[in-house]
Amino acid sequence: MSFALAVWSVAGYLILRAAELRAVGSATRLSWPTAALALGSVVCAPFVRETPIAAVACGVTCIGLALAAAADARTGYLFDAITMPTGALVSILAIFGNTILESALGALMLAGTFGAIVVCSRGRMMGLGDVKAAYAIGAAFGPLETPLAILAACVSGLLAAAFAGRLRAGATVSFGPHLAVGSTFALVAGDFIVHRIMGL
């Protein structure tokens, strides 16, 4: 499992780097927060998930979003070149892991909510890249752990905005990095909180 996630980390980084070079002419260098989130996912996933397929699906999502977050922080865009393969891999793993119903419910719940925000705000509050990232989170973590990921992402975003002095009307915050933090939180603590503490 860790080997597969390590391969995805390298492949995802190369894919994202090529997409960013085409789009803006330069590529984001691998920062320590991105590397830490990706490496943490590679190391932790096999130990915090019940099945190997669930571990890989959650790890793929966390790694994909960590990589996408680096580009989002710099350019303001979550590139399809990384969010789409991440969502596709998670969907394929859900089919092989017989978790297609939970995966579909989580994806519909989160991507539907984010999609509605995009439509209602006409893209001013959130972009389609966030919807695609939300699809991957929902599909990987299902309907029970996805709310934890989004709660953690929102708390992370609020704290970052507060520290940057952006807690005012009209201020913008790239949400991609916070989605990466939220998915990593769900990877590490979601199963424990939902099944052990809440007993669901």
Summary of the structure (lengths in Angstrom):
residues: 200
radius of gyration: 15.7
end to end distance: 26.3
largest distance: 49.6
contacts: 707
relative contact order: 0.14
helix: 80%
strand: 0%
